[in-house]
Amino acid sequence: MRRLSVLMLALLMVVFGFGVYAFLGHTRRSTVPETTHVTLPKKIAFTLPGTIVTVSSGQLFNLTGGRFSPLGPPGSWSQPAFTPDDQQMVAVKRTGNYSDLYLLSSTGAVKRRLTSDQNTYQVYSNLWAFYPRVSPDGKTVFFSTDRGKNLASYTVDLAIWSEPLGGGYAQRWTIPNPGTGGDVQPVPLASGGLIYTKFGIDSSGLNVSTINLRLHPYGTEVELTQPEQHCQQPALNPDGTRIAMVCAVSARVDELEVWQFDGQQLIGPPTVVFQSGLAAVPAWSPDGTGLLFYAPAKTDPAGVFQLWYSPLYGQPRQLTQSGDFDAVSPPLWIN
Protein backbone atom coordinates (compact mmCIF):
# COMPACT_ATOMS: atom_id res chain seq x y z
CA MET A 1 0.00 0.00 0.00
CA ARG A 2 1.22 3.50 -0.74
CA ARG A 3 2.51 5.53 2.14
CA LEU A 4 -0.26 7.88 3.24
CA SER A 5 -1.01 9.74 6.27
CA VAL A 6 -1.01 8.53 9.81
CA LEU A 7 1.61 10.46 11.63
CA MET A 8 0.08 13.35 13.39
CA LEU A 9 -3.51 12.25 13.27
CA ALA A 10 -2.61 8.76 14.43
CA LEU A 11 -2.21 10.53 17.74
CA LEU A 12 -5.82 11.63 17.50
CA MET A 13 -6.98 8.05 16.96
CA VAL A 14 -5.90 7.33 20.53
CA VAL A 15 -8.28 10.03 21.69
CA PHE A 16 -11.30 9.11 19.58
CA GLY A 17 -10.76 5.37 19.32
CA PHE A 18 -12.41 5.20 15.91
CA GLY A 19 -11.98 6.84 12.55
CA VAL A 20 -9.32 6.82 9.89
CA TYR A 21 -7.07 9.85 9.62
CA ALA A 22 -5.16 10.53 6.43
CA PHE A 23 -2.34 12.94 6.97
CA LEU A 24 1.22 12.75 5.67
CA GLY A 25 1.81 9.25 6.87
CA HIS A 26 5.29 9.00 5.48
CA THR A 27 6.48 11.82 7.75
CA ARG A 28 7.59 10.10 10.90
CA ARG A 29 8.00 12.95 13.36
CA SER A 30 5.22 14.01 15.71
CA THR A 31 4.25 17.62 16.26
CA VAL A 32 3.84 16.93 19.96
CA PRO A 33 7.14 17.22 21.84
CA GLU A 34 8.23 14.35 24.04
CA THR A 35 10.71 16.60 25.80
CA THR A 36 11.32 20.29 26.28
CA HIS A 37 14.98 19.86 25.31
CA VAL A 38 15.64 20.58 21.66
CA THR A 39 18.98 20.02 19.96
CA LEU A 40 19.50 22.20 16.92
CA PRO A 41 22.09 21.81 14.18
CA LYS A 42 25.34 23.49 15.12
CA LYS A 43 26.73 23.41 11.60
CA ILE A 44 25.00 24.61 8.46
CA ALA A 45 26.40 23.41 5.14
CA PHE A 46 25.80 26.80 3.51
CA THR A 47 24.01 30.07 4.25
CA LEU A 48 20.84 31.24 2.54
CA PRO A 49 19.68 34.86 2.52
CA GLY A 50 16.74 36.09 4.57
CA THR A 51 15.07 34.30 7.48
CA ILE A 52 13.82 30.71 7.58
CA VAL A 53 11.35 29.55 10.25
CA THR A 54 11.31 25.87 11.19
CA VAL A 55 9.75 23.67 13.89
CA SER A 56 11.47 21.07 16.03
CA SER A 57 9.85 19.23 18.97
CA GLY A 58 7.10 21.80 19.34
CA GLN A 59 9.41 24.84 19.35
CA LEU A 60 9.55 27.50 16.65
CA PHE A 61 13.02 28.51 15.46
CA ASN A 62 14.42 30.93 12.95
CA LEU A 63 17.54 30.46 10.87
CA THR A 64 19.27 33.71 10.02
CA GLY A 65 22.85 34.16 8.90
CA GLY A 66 23.59 30.47 9.37
CA ARG A 67 22.44 30.34 13.03
CA PHE A 68 19.29 28.92 14.63
CA SER A 69 17.57 30.71 17.50
CA PRO A 70 14.24 30.04 19.28
CA LEU A 71 11.12 32.03 18.47
CA GLY A 72 8.66 32.68 21.28
CA PRO A 73 7.85 30.40 24.21
CA PRO A 74 8.29 26.62 24.04
CA GLY A 75 5.20 24.48 23.65
CA SER A 76 3.36 22.17 21.29
CA TRP A 77 3.63 24.53 18.29
CA SER A 78 3.42 23.46 14.68
CA GLN A 79 2.52 24.56 11.14
CA PRO A 80 3.24 28.31 11.31
CA ALA A 81 2.19 30.52 8.40
CA PHE A 82 3.16 34.16 7.85
CA THR A 83 0.74 36.93 6.97
CA PRO A 84 1.55 38.53 3.58
CA ASP A 85 3.41 41.45 5.22
CA ASP A 86 5.65 38.99 7.14
CA GLN A 87 4.85 40.83 10.39
CA GLN A 88 2.66 38.14 11.99
CA MET A 89 2.23 34.38 12.01
CA VAL A 90 -0.68 32.01 12.56
CA ALA A 91 0.37 28.73 14.19
CA VAL A 92 -1.20 25.59 15.67
CA LYS A 93 -0.87 24.87 19.37
CA ARG A 94 -1.91 21.45 20.60
CA THR A 95 -3.04 21.11 24.20
CA GLY A 96 -4.06 17.64 25.34
CA ASN A 97 -6.76 16.31 23.01
CA TYR A 98 -7.58 19.43 21.02
CA SER A 99 -5.72 22.13 19.12
CA ASP A 100 -6.19 25.84 18.52
CA LEU A 101 -4.89 28.48 16.14
CA TYR A 102 -2.96 31.42 17.58
CA LEU A 103 -1.86 34.73 16.12
CA LEU A 104 1.83 35.36 16.87
CA SER A 105 4.18 38.24 16.21
CA SER A 106 7.03 37.70 13.77
CA THR A 107 9.24 37.00 16.81
CA GLY A 108 6.89 34.31 18.12
CA ALA A 109 5.16 36.31 20.88
CA VAL A 110 1.55 35.25 21.42
CA LYS A 111 -0.89 38.02 20.45
CA ARG A 112 -4.23 36.22 20.71
CA ARG A 113 -6.02 32.91 20.26
CA LEU A 114 -8.07 32.62 17.07
CA THR A 115 -10.10 29.46 17.79
CA SER A 116 -11.60 27.94 20.91
CA ASP A 117 -11.69 24.20 20.38
CA GLN A 118 -11.83 22.77 23.89
CA ASN A 119 -15.12 21.46 25.24
CA THR A 120 -14.89 21.39 29.04
CA TYR A 121 -17.85 19.01 29.43
CA GLN A 122 -17.24 16.17 26.95
CA VAL A 123 -13.93 15.28 25.36
CA TYR A 124 -15.45 13.87 22.17
CA SER A 125 -16.81 17.33 21.42
CA ASN A 126 -13.32 18.82 21.35
CA LEU A 127 -12.19 20.11 17.98
CA TRP A 128 -8.97 20.12 16.00
CA ALA A 129 -7.49 22.86 13.85
CA PHE A 130 -4.51 22.28 11.54
CA TYR A 131 -2.70 23.78 8.56
CA PRO A 132 -3.51 27.48 8.79
CA ARG A 133 -2.79 29.64 5.74
CA VAL A 134 -3.48 33.35 5.42
CA SER A 135 -5.06 34.67 2.22
CA PRO A 136 -2.93 36.86 -0.07
CA ASP A 137 -4.87 39.96 1.01
CA GLY A 138 -4.11 39.21 4.68
CA LYS A 139 -7.76 39.30 5.71
CA THR A 140 -8.69 35.61 6.00
CA VAL A 141 -7.22 32.49 7.56
CA PHE A 142 -7.93 29.10 5.96
CA PHE A 143 -7.46 25.88 7.95
CA SER A 144 -8.50 22.23 8.29
CA THR A 145 -10.88 21.40 11.11
CA ASP A 146 -13.43 18.79 12.21
CA ARG A 147 -16.19 21.32 12.86
CA GLY A 148 -19.57 19.80 12.06
CA LYS A 149 -18.38 16.25 12.70
CA ASN A 150 -20.83 13.43 13.45
CA LEU A 151 -20.42 12.85 17.18
CA ALA A 152 -22.46 9.64 17.05
CA SER A 153 -20.09 7.91 14.63
CA TYR A 154 -16.79 8.74 16.36
CA THR A 155 -15.20 9.31 12.96
CA VAL A 156 -13.46 12.56 12.19
CA ASP A 157 -12.74 13.80 8.69
CA LEU A 158 -11.25 17.26 8.36
CA ALA A 159 -12.82 19.88 6.12
CA ILE A 160 -11.38 23.23 5.08
CA TRP A 161 -12.93 26.34 6.57
CA SER A 162 -12.08 30.03 6.44
CA GLU A 163 -12.55 32.85 8.94
CA PRO A 164 -11.74 36.56 8.88
CA LEU A 165 -8.41 37.01 10.65
CA GLY A 166 -9.93 39.73 12.79
CA GLY A 167 -12.91 37.55 13.74
CA GLY A 168 -16.31 37.04 12.17
CA TYR A 169 -18.39 34.57 10.16
CA ALA A 170 -16.77 31.21 9.37
CA GLN A 171 -17.17 29.73 5.88
CA ARG A 172 -16.98 26.02 5.06
CA TRP A 173 -15.18 25.30 1.77
CA THR A 174 -15.01 21.52 1.34
CA ILE A 175 -16.88 18.28 2.04
CA PRO A 176 -14.43 15.45 2.86
CA ASN A 177 -14.67 11.86 1.69
CA PRO A 178 -15.96 9.81 4.66
CA GLY A 179 -13.46 7.70 6.53
CA THR A 180 -10.38 9.10 4.80
CA GLY A 181 -9.09 11.87 7.04
CA GLY A 182 -10.54 14.52 4.78
CA ASP A 183 -9.20 17.70 3.20
CA VAL A 184 -5.95 19.32 4.35
CA GLN A 185 -3.12 21.70 3.41
CA PRO A 186 -5.14 24.65 2.03
CA VAL A 187 -3.41 27.15 -0.26
CA PRO A 188 -5.56 30.26 -0.83
CA LEU A 189 -5.21 31.96 -4.22
CA ALA A 190 -5.10 35.67 -5.04
CA SER A 191 -8.14 35.07 -7.29
CA GLY A 192 -10.17 34.04 -4.24
CA GLY A 193 -9.99 30.31 -5.00
CA LEU A 194 -8.37 27.52 -3.04
CA ILE A 195 -5.94 24.65 -3.69
CA TYR A 196 -5.75 21.77 -1.20
CA THR A 197 -5.05 18.07 -0.69
CA LYS A 198 -8.00 15.70 -0.72
CA PHE A 199 -7.78 12.12 0.50
CA GLY A 200 -9.96 9.32 -0.78
CA ILE A 201 -10.26 5.56 -1.17
CA ASP A 202 -10.03 3.94 -4.60
CA SER A 203 -12.04 1.01 -5.94
CA SER A 204 -9.52 -1.48 -4.54
CA GLY A 205 -9.73 0.00 -1.04
CA LEU A 206 -6.38 1.81 -1.11
CA ASN A 207 -5.87 5.34 0.19
CA VAL A 208 -5.25 7.92 -2.53
CA SER A 209 -4.72 11.67 -2.60
CA THR A 210 -5.15 14.44 -5.14
CA ILE A 211 -4.40 18.14 -5.39
CA ASN A 212 -7.79 19.81 -5.83
CA LEU A 213 -9.04 23.26 -6.81
CA ARG A 214 -12.14 25.22 -5.83
CA LEU A 215 -12.70 28.66 -7.33
CA HIS A 216 -15.21 29.56 -4.58
CA PRO A 217 -16.83 27.77 -1.60
CA TYR A 218 -19.83 26.49 -3.55
CA GLY A 219 -18.01 25.87 -6.81
CA THR A 220 -17.14 22.63 -8.52
CA GLU A 221 -14.29 20.62 -7.01
CA VAL A 222 -11.66 20.02 -9.70
CA GLU A 223 -8.89 17.40 -9.48
CA LEU A 224 -5.62 18.93 -10.68
CA THR A 225 -3.81 15.58 -10.30
CA GLN A 226 -4.94 11.98 -10.70
CA PRO A 227 -5.52 9.66 -7.70
CA GLU A 228 -2.89 7.19 -8.89
CA GLN A 229 -0.24 9.94 -8.66
CA HIS A 230 -0.75 10.15 -4.86
CA CYS A 231 0.12 13.87 -4.78
CA GLN A 232 -0.17 16.10 -1.73
CA GLN A 233 1.48 19.05 0.08
CA PRO A 234 0.95 21.77 -2.55
CA ALA A 235 3.00 24.99 -2.40
CA LEU A 236 2.31 27.94 -4.69
CA ASN A 237 5.21 30.11 -5.88
CA PRO A 238 5.14 33.86 -5.14
CA ASP A 239 3.68 34.92 -8.49
CA GLY A 240 1.10 32.11 -8.54
CA THR A 241 2.30 30.45 -11.74
CA ARG A 242 3.86 27.25 -10.38
CA ILE A 243 2.82 24.62 -7.85
CA ALA A 244 5.33 22.39 -6.06
CA MET A 245 3.98 19.13 -4.64
CA VAL A 246 5.11 15.74 -3.33
CA CYS A 247 3.93 12.69 -5.29
CA ALA A 248 4.56 9.01 -4.48
CA VAL A 249 6.50 7.26 -7.23
CA SER A 250 6.52 4.00 -5.30
CA ALA A 251 6.04 2.73 -1.77
CA ARG A 252 9.53 3.98 -0.86
CA VAL A 253 10.22 6.87 -3.21
CA ASP A 254 8.69 10.33 -3.29
CA GLU A 255 9.10 12.83 -6.08
CA LEU A 256 9.15 16.58 -5.50
CA GLU A 257 7.58 18.00 -8.64
CA VAL A 258 6.93 21.52 -9.93
CA TRP A 259 4.09 22.12 -12.39
CA GLN A 260 3.10 25.21 -14.33
CA PHE A 261 -0.30 26.54 -13.18
CA ASP A 262 -2.57 28.87 -15.17
CA GLY A 263 -5.10 29.41 -12.38
CA GLN A 264 -7.39 26.58 -13.44
CA GLN A 265 -5.22 23.61 -14.44
CA LEU A 266 -1.70 22.23 -14.30
CA ILE A 267 0.47 22.40 -17.40
CA GLY A 268 3.13 19.70 -17.77
CA PRO A 269 5.32 17.86 -17.94
CA PRO A 270 6.58 18.69 -14.44
CA THR A 271 10.08 19.63 -13.39
CA VAL A 272 11.36 16.95 -11.00
CA VAL A 273 13.34 18.70 -8.27
CA PHE A 274 14.05 15.73 -6.00
CA GLN A 275 13.53 11.97 -6.21
CA SER A 276 15.12 9.95 -3.44
CA GLY A 277 13.29 8.30 -0.56
CA LEU A 278 10.98 10.54 1.42
CA ALA A 279 10.31 14.24 0.86
CA ALA A 280 8.01 16.60 2.70
CA VAL A 281 6.41 20.05 2.73
CA PRO A 282 8.10 22.09 -0.01
CA ALA A 283 8.29 25.87 0.46
CA TRP A 284 9.34 28.49 -2.11
CA SER A 285 12.11 31.05 -1.78
CA PRO A 286 10.88 34.67 -1.66
CA ASP A 287 12.01 35.22 -5.27
CA GLY A 288 10.52 31.94 -6.53
CA THR A 289 13.82 30.57 -7.85
CA GLY A 290 14.25 27.71 -5.39
CA LEU A 291 12.61 25.42 -2.84
CA LEU A 292 13.17 24.37 0.74
CA PHE A 293 11.92 20.95 1.82
CA TYR A 294 12.54 18.22 4.36
CA ALA A 295 14.05 14.82 3.60
CA PRO A 296 16.21 12.35 5.53
CA ALA A 297 19.91 12.23 4.78
CA LYS A 298 20.66 9.45 2.33
CA THR A 299 23.04 7.87 4.83
CA ASP A 300 20.66 8.07 7.83
CA PRO A 301 18.93 4.73 8.53
CA ALA A 302 16.75 6.40 11.20
CA GLY A 303 15.10 8.64 8.63
CA VAL A 304 15.36 11.86 10.65
CA PHE A 305 14.23 14.80 8.57
CA GLN A 306 16.83 17.39 7.56
CA LEU A 307 16.41 20.71 5.80
CA TRP A 308 17.29 20.75 2.07
CA TYR A 309 17.45 23.45 -0.56
CA SER A 310 17.23 23.12 -4.33
CA PRO A 311 17.23 25.72 -7.08
CA LEU A 312 14.35 25.17 -9.46
CA TYR A 313 16.79 23.96 -12.11
CA GLY A 314 19.75 22.48 -10.27
CA GLN A 315 20.93 19.89 -7.78
CA PRO A 316 19.36 19.59 -4.30
CA ARG A 317 21.73 20.28 -1.41
CA GLN A 318 21.35 19.14 2.19
CA LEU A 319 21.51 22.19 4.45
CA THR A 320 21.56 20.56 7.91
CA GLN A 321 23.27 17.44 9.18
CA SER A 322 21.96 17.01 12.74
CA GLY A 323 18.48 18.47 12.70
CA ASP A 324 15.25 16.74 13.66
CA PHE A 325 12.52 18.78 12.02
CA ASP A 326 8.75 18.48 12.15
CA ALA A 327 7.94 17.24 8.67
CA VAL A 328 4.26 18.22 8.84
CA SER A 329 5.26 21.89 9.34
CA PRO A 330 6.44 23.52 6.12
CA PRO A 331 9.49 25.75 6.54
CA LEU A 332 8.84 29.45 6.00
CA TRP A 333 11.25 31.65 4.07
CA ILE A 334 11.01 35.44 4.09
CA ASN A 335 13.36 38.26 3.09
N, C-alpha and C positions, 0 to 999 in steps of 0.2 A: 504494500500500500504506500502511496506517496506520503512524504512527510507533510503533515498539516497540523496544525494548531492545537497544542494542549498546554503549552508552558504556563502562561500566566493564569489562564482561566481554569487550568486543572486545579489550581488552588481553590477556586470558587466551588468546584465540584465537591470538595470536602464540606463546604458550608451547606450547600443545597442538597447533596446526596443524590440528585437525579439531574438529568440534562446533559447534553453534549455541547461542549464549548470548542469552537474552532478559532484558533488564534495563534498564528506563528509557532506551530509546534516544533519546528526545527530549531528554534532559538532556545537554548537550554538554561539560560540564566533567569532567575526570578526577579521581579521588581520589588519583592519584599525582602529587606535586609535581614540576614541571620545574625549579624553583629554590627555594632556601631563603629568598628574599626575598618577603615578602608585603606588599602594600599594602592597608591597610584604609581604609574610609570615614572621612573626617575630619569630615564633617557628617552629622548625623542629622536627618531632617525633623521628627521629633517623638520624645518620650521615652515609653517604656512602663515600667510598674512591674516590679519583680522583676529576675531575671537571665535572659538569653537566651544559649545556647551555640550557636555556629555553627562551620563548618569552611571554611577557605580554604587551598588549596594544601598540604594535608596537616597544617596547624596548627589546633589547637583554640583558639577565642577565646570570651571572654564579653563580653556587652554589658550594662553596668550603668550607670544614670544617664546614658545617652546617650554613653558612651565604650566603645570596644573595648579589650580587653587580652588578651595571650596566656595560654593555660592550658597548663601543663606544658611538656615539652621539644618541640622541633620534630621532625617526622618524617612518615611516610606514614600519618597518622591519618585515620579517617573513621567515620561512622555511630555516634556516641556515643549511649548510652541511660542515663538515670539509674535508680538503684534507687528504690523507692517512698519512702524517707526522704530522698531528694535528697542523701545524704551520699557516695555513690559513683557511678561511671560504669563501664559496660562499653563498650569501643570496639574498632574494627578497626585493626590495624596491618599494612600490607602490607610485606613484605621480599622483594625479588626476585620469584620466581615462586610464592609462597605467601602466605597471610595467617593471622594469629592473632588471637584475642580476648584483651584485657587488662582487668584490673580496675584502675581509676584512682580516686584520691581526687576529691572535688568540685573541687579546684584543679588537677587534671590530673596529679598525681604518680603514677607507676607503682607499684602495690602488688604485683601478681603477674600472670603469664601464665596464662590459663585453658585454652588449647588448645596443642597442639604439632603443627603441620601440616607441618613440613619433613621430608623424607626425604633423608638425606645420601648415599644410595647411588644413587637413580634419580629424576630430576626429574619423570617422569610419575607418580610415586607421591605427589608433594606434594599437599596439600589446600588448600582455600579455605574461609574462614569469613567470612560477611557478615551484616549486618542483625541484630545482637543486640538482644533486648528482654528485660527482666527481668519476671518474673511479678508480679502485684499483691501477693502475699505476700512478695516479696523473696527467695524461696528458690531460684528456678530461672531459668536463662537459656535463651531460645529463640534459634535462629539458623539461617541457611541454610548448607548445606555440601555438598560432593561426597563425603562419606564413603560407602563402598560402591559407588563408581563402577566401571564395567567398564573395566579397564585395557587390554584387548585392542582395544576399539573406538575409543579416543581421543576419545570424546564425554563431555561432562560436563554433567549436569543436576543442579541443586541441589535438595536435599530439605530439609525443616525437621526439626531435631532439638532436643532439650532436654537439659540437664544440670543437676544441682544446682549452685548457685553456689559452694558450698563444696567441690565435687568429689564424684564418685560415678558411678553408672550412667547412661549416656546412653540416651535414648529417641528412636527415630525416629517422626515424626508423619505424614509424607506420602510418597507415591510420585509422582514427577514424570512428566509426559508426555515420552516420549523425543524428543530432538532439538529441544527448545523452550527450554532454559535452566532450566526447572523451576519450583520454588516458592520465593517470596521474601517479604520484608517481613512477618514474623510479628507478630501482635498478640495476646498472651495475654490471656484473659478472667478475671475474678474467679471465674467459675463453674468454671474449670478447662479450658474450651475454648480454641479458637484460631481467629483470623481471619488470612487471608494472601492474597497474590496468586498465582494460578496461571496459567501461560502454556500455550498450546496452539496447535494448527494446525487451521483449519477445513476444510471439505470442498473449498474452492477453493484450498487451500494457503497461505492468509494467516495470519500470526500473530495470535492473539487473546489476551485476558487477562480473567480474572474475579476477583472478590473471593469467596473461599470460606470455609466454616465447617466445623470439626470440633469436636464436643463432647468427644471423647477420642481418644487415638491410634489406636484400632482402630475408631472409629465411621465412620459414613457421611459422605462428603464432599459438602457441600451448596453449590451455586452460589447466592450471594446476588445476583449480577448476571448479566446475559446476555452471552455472548461478543461479540455485535455492539456492546455498549456500550464495550468496550475499557477497562474500569476497572482501576485499580491504586492502589498507595500508600495503603492504608487507615490512618486515624487515629481512635482511639476517644476520645470526650470523657471527662472525669474521672469522671462518674457512670455511664458505660457505656450511655447511652441514645441516643447519636448517633454515626454514623460519617461522617467526611469522607473523600473519595476524589477522585482525578483520573480523569476519563473523556474519551476522545477524541471530540469532536463531528465533526471532519473531520481531514483530513491535516495541517492547519495550526492548528487551534483545539482547545485543551483546555478542559474545564469542571471547575471545582472545585465539587463537590456535597456537600451534607450530607443524610443520610438518617436518619430515626428508626430505632432498632434495639431490638427487644424481647427480644434474647438468642438468637433463632432465625431471624429473618427481618427484612428491611428493610421499612419502611413509608413509602410515598411519597404524593404526589410529593416530589422532593427540593427543598431550598433551594439555588439556584445562587448561590454566593458570588462567583465570578470566571469570566469567559468572555472571554479575549482572548489569542490566541497560546498560548504554552507556560505551563504551571504545574507545580510540582513539590513533593512532600513536605510536605503540610499538617501542622501541629502545633497543638494546642489551647492556649489560655491556661489558667492554673491554675484559674480560676473557670468555664471552659467557655463564656464569652460571646463569644469571638473566636478567630481563627485566624491563625497565621503561615504563610507559604509563600514559595517562591521563584518568580520570574518575571522575564523581561527587561523593561527599561523599554520602553515603547511606541515611544520615539524612538531606540532603540539598534539599529542594523542588525547589530551583531556578536552580539546575543543573549546578552550576559553576564547571569548571574542575579543579581538584586537581592533584598533582603528586603522583603516586603510584610506588611501587617497588614490584616485586615478584621474588623469586628464581625460576628456571625452574621447580623444583619439591618441592613445598612448598606453604605456604599461602601468598596471596597478603597482603601488608601492605600500608596503606595510609601515605605518607610522609609529606604532607602539609595539613593544616587545613583552611587557609585563603587566598589561592592563587586564581588567576583568569587567567589561562593560555590559550594561543592560541592553540586550539586543532586541528588546521591544520598544526602546526609546530612541527614535532617530536623533543623530547628532544635529546640532544647530550651528550654522556658520554665518556670521555677520561681519560687516566691515569694522 
